[in-house]
Amino acid sequence: MSNKIIYLDNAASTPIDKKVAAEMAQIVKLYGNPSSYNDCGREAREYIEQARMKVARFLGAHSDEIIFTSSGTESNNLAILGLADSRSKGEIISTPIEHPSVLKALEFLKKKGRGVEFVKVDKEGVVDLRDFKSKLGPRTALVSIMYANNEIGTIEPIVKIGKLVRESGQVLFHVDACQATEYLDMNANRLGVDLLTFNGSKICGPKGVGVLYVRRGVKLSPILLGGEQEAGLRAGTENLMAIGGLAAALSQIDKKEPKRLVDLRDHFIKKIKTLLPDVVVNGALGDKRLPNNMNISVPGLTSEVLLLELDKYGICAGSGSACTSHSVEPSHVLKAIGSDREYLNGALRFSMGRQTTKKDIDHVLKVLPKIVQDLRERYRK
């Protein structure tokens, strides 16, 4: 057993960066309400606008295109439900492997009679562009497709999809980029997006804060009613400390980190196939996969049992979306990519972060085969 915690659940939430935490400790001293017309309020408002400018620069956007929310989930909901309200007609195109915050919003609209089309994905989770083209048309109002999958790490061809959307006419394009923020190009203009979501908890920033980029000219209706905060789109007093922490976290992103993690990722994938030949790697490989993601399925065992055993060795991993991790249902993502039944229940997601070392990965490679062997022997008795 190990006393050290090896944290490999960064796709769910990342440890907060020390410099970000220090910045937030200073922000807490700003107690004024940003909407108040007094010196304390103006000081708080100025800090929020500085943070908004930092986020805008990161996205290659204008400050007035940045809306602060409470989470990636709220940002996704505002993008989809807010747009559906402002555009009362037209279908929405998405994929069956989206995050639950997108799928549940689409399910809600579908029950109200809204047309929703799901484009096919291949066995690696990549959007079928031919099928996408066939579904994109005059009746389409919105396309919502994630940048990179939170479970299997597959990166979608967002630039190609954005080009097809623009060529189709007045269709708007929303991208959930929560998993991609630290590793992929986030320039809104190069991506060709109209709406883009990301959050603080995936970039070594605070939980409880998200961003929705809204291109100038795109009209949304608020889904939270009250005050006129955030350009009238998100009522409620802004979470100043979290907003400042998110902006500070962006400045700590290291462009060299993806290459380091790719080396560790590929080392793990190569070794695990040798150590456990019947294990399947879920999702795309190479440059079509997030640098920090390793998702495998162990046949004959369940995710819950494997995760509990890994915990005994101080290894924190995941099995799917953190928003549905308490569900006993097999992953909707693995179902959508056509995984065989024997691989649906034993999925494990190891997602690395800035703190992950080769020593950590080698420890997992030593422990995991032992766990699998012990469990299989136990269940055979």
C-alpha positions as CSV (number, residue, x, y, z in Angstrom):
1,M,0.0,0.0,0.0
2,S,1.1,3.6,-0.7
3,N,0.8,6.7,1.5
4,K,1.4,8.9,-1.5
5,I,-1.6,10.0,-3.5
6,I,-1.1,9.7,-7.3
7,Y,-3.9,12.0,-8.7
8,L,-4.9,10.9,-12.2
9,D,-8.4,12.4,-12.4
10,N,-7.5,15.8,-13.8
11,A,-10.3,15.6,-16.4
12,A,-12.7,15.9,-13.5
13,S,-10.9,18.6,-11.6
14,T,-7.4,19.9,-11.3
15,P,-5.4,20.9,-8.2
16,I,-5.3,24.7,-7.9
17,D,-2.1,26.3,-8.8
18,K,-0.2,27.9,-5.9
19,K,0.1,31.2,-7.7
20,V,-3.6,31.2,-8.5
21,A,-4.4,30.5,-4.8
22,A,-2.1,33.4,-3.8
23,E,-3.9,35.7,-6.2
24,M,-7.3,34.6,-4.9
25,A,-6.1,35.3,-1.3
26,Q,-5.6,38.9,-2.2
27,I,-8.9,39.2,-4.1
28,V,-10.9,38.2,-1.1
29,K,-10.0,41.6,0.4
30,L,-12.1,43.3,-2.3
31,Y,-15.5,43.0,-0.5
32,G,-17.5,45.6,-2.5
33,N,-20.3,44.6,-4.7
34,P,-19.2,45.1,-8.4
35,S,-22.6,46.6,-9.2
36,S,-22.5,49.2,-6.4
37,Y,-21.9,52.8,-7.3
38,N,-19.3,53.6,-4.6
39,D,-15.5,53.3,-4.3
40,C,-15.6,49.8,-3.0
41,G,-17.9,48.6,-5.7
42,R,-15.9,50.4,-8.4
43,E,-12.7,48.7,-7.2
44,A,-14.3,45.3,-7.5
45,R,-15.8,46.2,-10.9
46,E,-12.4,47.3,-12.2
47,Y,-10.9,43.9,-11.1
48,I,-13.6,42.0,-12.9
49,E,-13.0,44.0,-16.1
50,Q,-9.3,43.4,-15.9
51,A,-10.0,39.6,-15.6
52,R,-12.4,39.9,-18.5
53,M,-9.7,41.5,-20.6
54,K,-7.2,38.7,-19.8
55,V,-9.7,36.0,-20.8
56,A,-10.5,38.0,-24.0
57,R,-6.8,38.1,-24.9
58,F,-6.5,34.4,-24.3
59,L,-9.3,33.7,-26.8
60,G,-8.3,36.4,-29.3
61,A,-11.6,38.1,-28.6
62,H,-13.1,41.4,-27.4
63,S,-13.8,42.0,-23.8
64,D,-17.5,42.5,-24.4
65,E,-17.7,39.0,-25.9
66,I,-16.8,37.4,-22.5
67,I,-19.6,36.3,-20.1
68,F,-18.6,34.9,-16.7
69,T,-20.8,32.1,-15.3
70,S,-20.7,29.6,-12.4
71,S,-19.4,26.6,-14.4
72,G,-18.9,24.9,-17.7
73,T,-22.3,23.4,-17.3
74,E,-24.0,26.8,-16.9
75,S,-22.1,28.1,-19.9
76,N,-23.2,25.2,-22.1
77,N,-26.8,25.6,-20.9
78,L,-26.7,29.4,-21.6
79,A,-25.3,28.8,-25.1
80,I,-28.0,26.2,-26.0
81,L,-31.1,27.2,-24.1
82,G,-30.4,30.9,-24.4
83,L,-29.9,30.6,-28.2
84,A,-32.9,28.3,-28.6
85,D,-35.1,31.0,-26.8
86,S,-33.8,33.8,-29.0
87,R,-34.1,31.7,-32.2
88,S,-37.5,30.0,-31.9
89,K,-37.1,28.0,-35.1
90,G,-34.5,25.7,-36.5
91,E,-32.9,22.4,-35.6
92,I,-29.9,21.8,-33.5
93,I,-27.1,19.4,-34.5
94,S,-24.8,17.8,-32.0
95,T,-23.1,14.4,-31.3
96,P,-24.1,11.5,-29.0
97,I,-20.8,11.8,-27.1
98,E,-21.3,15.3,-25.7
99,H,-21.0,16.2,-22.0
100,P,-24.2,15.6,-20.0
101,S,-24.7,19.4,-19.7
102,V,-25.2,19.6,-23.4
103,L,-27.1,16.3,-23.9
104,K,-29.5,17.1,-21.0
105,A,-30.2,20.6,-22.4
106,L,-30.9,19.1,-25.9
107,E,-33.1,16.5,-24.3
108,F,-35.1,19.3,-22.6
109,L,-35.6,21.1,-25.9
110,K,-36.5,18.0,-27.7
111,K,-39.3,17.3,-25.2
112,K,-40.6,20.8,-26.1
113,G,-40.7,20.0,-29.8
114,R,-37.4,21.3,-30.9
115,G,-35.7,19.4,-33.7
116,V,-32.4,17.8,-32.6
117,E,-30.1,15.8,-34.9
118,F,-27.1,13.7,-33.7
119,V,-24.3,13.3,-36.2
120,K,-22.5,9.9,-36.3
121,V,-19.1,9.4,-34.8
122,D,-16.6,6.6,-35.8
123,K,-15.2,4.0,-33.5
124,E,-12.6,6.5,-32.2
125,G,-15.3,9.1,-31.4
126,V,-14.4,11.4,-34.4
127,V,-17.3,13.2,-36.1
128,D,-18.3,11.7,-39.4
129,L,-18.0,14.8,-41.6
130,R,-19.9,13.3,-44.5
131,D,-22.9,12.6,-42.1
132,F,-22.5,16.1,-40.7
133,K,-22.7,17.7,-44.2
134,S,-25.8,15.7,-44.9
135,K,-27.6,16.9,-41.8
136,L,-26.4,20.6,-42.1
137,G,-29.0,22.6,-44.0
138,P,-31.5,25.5,-44.2
139,R,-33.4,24.2,-41.2
140,T,-30.3,24.2,-38.9
141,A,-30.1,27.0,-36.3
142,L,-27.2,25.8,-34.1
143,V,-24.4,23.3,-34.2
144,S,-23.0,22.3,-30.7
145,I,-19.9,19.9,-30.8
146,M,-17.3,19.5,-28.2
147,Y,-13.6,20.3,-28.9
148,A,-12.3,17.2,-27.1
149,N,-14.1,14.4,-25.4
150,N,-14.0,14.4,-21.6
151,E,-14.0,10.6,-21.4
152,I,-11.9,9.2,-24.2
153,G,-9.9,12.3,-25.1
154,T,-10.7,12.3,-28.8
155,I,-10.1,15.7,-30.4
156,E,-12.7,16.8,-33.0
157,P,-11.9,18.5,-36.3
158,I,-13.4,21.8,-35.1
159,V,-11.7,24.0,-37.7
160,K,-13.1,21.9,-40.5
161,I,-16.6,21.8,-38.9
162,G,-16.5,25.5,-38.3
163,K,-15.7,26.1,-42.0
164,L,-18.6,23.9,-43.1
165,V,-20.9,25.8,-40.6
166,R,-19.9,29.2,-42.0
167,E,-20.4,28.0,-45.6
168,S,-23.9,26.9,-44.8
169,G,-25.2,30.4,-44.1
170,Q,-26.7,31.8,-40.9
171,V,-26.0,28.7,-38.7
172,L,-24.3,29.4,-35.3
173,F,-21.5,27.2,-33.9
174,H,-21.0,26.4,-30.2
175,V,-18.0,24.5,-28.9
176,D,-17.6,23.0,-25.4
177,A,-13.8,23.4,-24.9
178,C,-13.6,22.6,-21.2
179,Q,-11.2,19.7,-21.7
180,A,-9.2,21.4,-24.5
181,T,-8.3,24.8,-22.8
182,E,-4.9,23.9,-21.5
183,Y,-3.7,21.9,-24.5
184,L,-5.2,23.1,-27.8
185,D,-5.5,26.3,-29.8
186,M,-8.3,28.4,-28.2
187,N,-8.3,31.3,-30.6
188,A,-12.0,31.8,-31.3
189,N,-11.4,33.3,-34.8
190,R,-9.1,30.5,-35.9
191,L,-11.6,28.0,-34.7
192,G,-14.5,29.7,-36.4
193,V,-16.8,29.5,-33.4
194,D,-19.7,31.8,-32.4
195,L,-20.0,30.5,-28.8
196,L,-17.3,28.7,-26.7
197,T,-17.3,27.3,-23.2
198,F,-14.5,26.7,-20.7
199,N,-14.1,26.6,-17.0
200,G,-11.7,27.1,-14.1
201,S,-11.5,23.7,-12.6
202,K,-9.9,22.1,-15.6
203,I,-6.9,24.6,-15.8
204,C,-5.6,24.5,-12.2
205,G,-8.0,27.3,-11.3
206,P,-10.9,27.5,-8.9
207,K,-14.1,25.5,-9.1
208,G,-17.4,27.4,-9.5
209,V,-16.5,29.6,-12.4
210,G,-16.9,29.3,-16.1
211,V,-16.7,31.4,-19.3
212,L,-19.0,31.7,-22.3
213,Y,-17.5,33.4,-25.3
214,V,-20.3,35.1,-27.3
215,R,-19.3,36.5,-30.6
216,R,-20.5,40.1,-31.3
217,G,-23.9,40.1,-33.0
218,V,-25.0,36.8,-31.5
219,K,-28.2,37.2,-29.5
220,L,-28.9,35.2,-26.4
221,S,-31.7,35.2,-23.9
222,P,-30.8,34.8,-20.2
223,I,-31.6,31.6,-18.4
224,L,-31.1,33.2,-14.9
225,L,-33.4,36.2,-14.3
226,G,-32.7,39.0,-11.9
227,G,-30.2,41.8,-12.2
228,E,-28.4,43.0,-15.3
229,Q,-25.0,41.6,-14.5
230,E,-22.8,40.2,-17.4
231,A,-24.4,42.2,-20.2
232,G,-27.8,41.2,-18.9
233,L,-27.1,37.5,-19.6
234,R,-26.2,36.2,-16.2
235,A,-28.1,37.6,-13.2
236,G,-26.5,37.5,-9.8
237,T,-23.5,39.1,-8.0
238,E,-20.3,38.0,-9.7
239,N,-18.0,35.6,-7.9
240,L,-15.1,38.0,-7.9
241,M,-12.6,35.7,-6.3
242,A,-13.3,32.8,-8.7
243,I,-13.3,35.1,-11.7
244,G,-9.9,36.5,-10.7
245,G,-8.6,33.0,-10.1
246,L,-9.7,31.8,-13.5
247,A,-7.9,34.7,-15.2
248,A,-4.8,34.1,-13.1
249,A,-4.9,30.4,-14.1
250,L,-4.7,31.2,-17.8
251,S,-1.4,33.0,-17.3
252,Q,0.1,29.8,-15.8
253,I,-0.6,27.6,-18.8
254,D,2.7,26.3,-20.2
255,K,2.9,25.7,-23.9
256,K,5.6,23.0,-23.4
257,E,3.4,20.9,-21.1
258,P,1.4,19.1,-23.9
259,K,4.6,17.5,-25.3
260,R,5.7,16.3,-21.9
261,L,2.3,14.7,-21.3
262,V,2.1,13.1,-24.8
263,D,5.4,11.3,-24.0
264,L,3.9,10.0,-20.7
265,R,0.6,9.1,-22.4
266,D,2.2,7.1,-25.2
267,H,4.5,5.4,-22.7
268,F,1.5,4.2,-20.7
269,I,-0.5,3.1,-23.7
270,K,2.4,1.1,-25.2
271,K,3.2,-0.6,-21.9
272,I,-0.4,-1.4,-20.8
273,K,-1.0,-3.3,-24.1
274,T,2.0,-5.5,-23.3
275,L,1.2,-6.0,-19.6
276,L,-2.6,-6.6,-20.2
277,P,-3.0,-7.8,-23.8
278,D,-6.8,-8.1,-23.5
279,V,-7.2,-4.4,-22.5
280,V,-8.6,-2.1,-25.1
281,V,-7.6,1.6,-25.5
282,N,-10.7,3.7,-26.0
283,G,-10.6,6.7,-28.3
284,A,-8.3,8.0,-31.0
285,L,-4.5,7.8,-30.8
286,G,-1.6,10.2,-31.6
287,D,-2.4,13.8,-32.4
288,K,-6.2,13.1,-32.4
289,R,-6.1,12.5,-28.7
290,L,-5.7,14.9,-25.7
291,P,-2.1,14.8,-24.4
292,N,-3.2,13.9,-20.8
293,N,-5.9,11.3,-21.5
294,M,-5.6,7.5,-21.2
295,N,-8.9,5.6,-21.3
296,I,-8.9,1.8,-21.2
297,S,-11.4,-1.0,-20.8
298,V,-10.6,-4.1,-18.8
299,P,-12.9,-7.0,-19.8
300,G,-14.6,-9.0,-17.2
301,L,-14.3,-6.4,-14.4
302,T,-16.3,-3.3,-13.5
303,S,-15.1,0.3,-13.2
304,E,-16.4,0.6,-9.6
305,V,-14.4,-2.4,-8.3
306,L,-11.2,-1.3,-10.2
307,L,-11.4,2.2,-8.9
308,L,-11.8,1.0,-5.3
309,E,-8.8,-1.2,-5.6
310,L,-6.7,1.6,-7.2
311,D,-7.7,3.8,-4.2
312,K,-6.1,1.3,-1.9
313,Y,-2.8,2.0,-3.6
314,G,-3.3,5.8,-3.4
315,I,-4.2,6.0,-7.1
316,C,-7.1,8.3,-7.9
317,A,-8.6,7.7,-11.4
318,G,-12.0,8.0,-13.0
319,S,-14.4,6.1,-15.2
320,G,-16.2,8.7,-17.2
321,S,-17.8,12.1,-16.8
322,A,-17.5,13.3,-13.2
323,C,-21.1,14.6,-13.5
324,T,-22.3,11.0,-13.9
325,S,-19.7,9.0,-12.1
326,H,-22.1,7.8,-9.5
327,S,-24.3,6.2,-12.2
328,V,-24.1,2.5,-12.6
329,E,-25.0,2.8,-16.3
330,P,-22.3,2.1,-18.9
331,S,-20.7,5.1,-20.5
332,H,-22.9,6.7,-23.2
333,V,-19.6,7.6,-25.0
334,L,-18.5,4.0,-25.2
335,K,-21.9,3.0,-26.4
336,A,-21.9,5.6,-29.1
337,I,-18.5,4.5,-30.5
338,G,-19.7,0.9,-30.7
339,S,-17.7,-0.6,-27.9
340,D,-18.3,-4.3,-27.4
341,R,-20.5,-5.2,-24.4
342,E,-17.6,-6.9,-22.6
343,Y,-15.7,-3.6,-22.6
344,L,-18.5,-1.3,-21.5
345,N,-18.4,-1.9,-17.7
346,G,-14.7,-2.0,-17.1
347,A,-13.6,1.5,-18.4
348,L,-10.9,3.4,-16.5
349,R,-9.9,7.0,-17.3
350,F,-6.4,8.1,-16.2
351,S,-6.1,11.8,-16.8
352,M,-2.7,13.4,-16.1
353,G,-1.9,16.9,-14.9
354,R,1.0,19.3,-14.3
355,Q,2.0,17.3,-11.2
356,T,2.1,13.9,-13.0
357,T,5.6,12.3,-13.3
358,K,6.9,9.3,-15.2
359,K,7.5,7.7,-11.8
360,D,3.7,8.0,-11.1
361,I,2.8,6.4,-14.4
362,D,5.3,3.6,-13.9
363,H,3.8,2.9,-10.5
364,V,0.3,2.6,-12.0
365,L,1.7,0.2,-14.7
366,K,3.2,-1.9,-11.8
367,V,0.0,-1.8,-9.7
368,L,-2.8,-2.1,-12.2
369,P,-1.9,-5.5,-13.7
370,K,-1.6,-6.9,-10.2
371,I,-5.0,-5.6,-9.3
372,V,-6.6,-7.1,-12.4
373,Q,-4.9,-10.4,-11.8
374,D,-6.0,-10.5,-8.1
375,L,-9.6,-9.5,-9.0
376,R,-9.9,-12.1,-11.7
377,E,-8.6,-14.8,-9.4
378,R,-11.0,-13.7,-6.6
379,Y,-14.0,-13.8,-8.9
380,R,-13.1,-17.2,-10.3
381,K,-13.3,-18.7,-6.8
